[in-house]
């Protein structure tokens, strides 16, 4: 009887776990996210619209030229009712 009463008393005095994320863990996660964003920024290239070609289904093929990488051309097909964006961000391939 006393053991049961003692155990329930100890459980009543237990400290609840802290709410929210641990500050050290939050800083570590923020640092990892920043590294990922920087890597994505370094690996991307801005390409600019060069020409549009109409497709038989009413869509458009957009041709982009990437000035930062000499001679690189990218293309993107767009469905009917949409227009080509003037700039496209693509990943660097080496």
N, C-alpha and C positions, 0 to 999 in steps of 0.2 A: 504494500500500500504506500509506504513512504518512498519507495523507489519510483513508483509511477508518479506520485505527486512531485518529487524532485525533478524528474525528467520533464514534466510539463512546465515547471517553473523555469528551468534552463531554456526551454524553447521560447518561452514568453520574453526572455531577456535577449534573445538573439538579435543581432543587428541586421536590418534588411540590406540587400545588396545595393550598391550605388546605382543611381539612375543615370541614363545617358551613356555616352561612349567615354572610354578612358582617354584623358588628354594626351598621353604619350602615344596611344594607338591612333588617335586622330591626327597628330602631327606626322606620324609615319605614313598613314594613308594619304595625307595631303602631299607629302614629298613624292610618293610613288605616282600619284595622279599628275603632278607637275612634270615629272620625268616622261610620262607617257605623252602628255600634250606637246612637250618640246620635241620628242622623237617624231611625232606625227607631223609637226610643223616643218621639221627638217626634211622629211621624206615626201613632202607634197610640192607640186609644181602648178603654177597658174597658167592655163592655156586660154587663148582668146579666139573668139569666133572668126573664122576665115571665110567660109561659104556655107550656103544651105542648098540641099538638093531635095526636091519633092519626090516622094515615093508614090507608087501606083495606088496604094491603099489610102492615100490622103495624108500620110505622115510625112515627116521630114528627117533627113539625115543631116546632122550638123557636123561640119568639119572644123577642127580647132588647131591652131598653130601654137606651139610652146616656145616662146622666145628665149627662155633661159637654157633650154637644151636644143642645140642647133639641129635643125632638120627633123625634129619630132613633130608628128601630126597625130592627133587623136580624133576619133569620130564617135558620135552618139546618135542613136535613133530615137526620135520622139514621135509619139502617137498623134493621130489627127486631133485638131483643136488646140494643140499646144505650140508654143514657139520656142526657138532655141535660146538658151541663156547666153549672154554675151561673154561670160567667163566660166570655165570649168576647172575645178581643182582635181588633179590626178596624182596618183602616187608615183614616186620616182622608181624607175626600174633600171638596174645596172647589171 
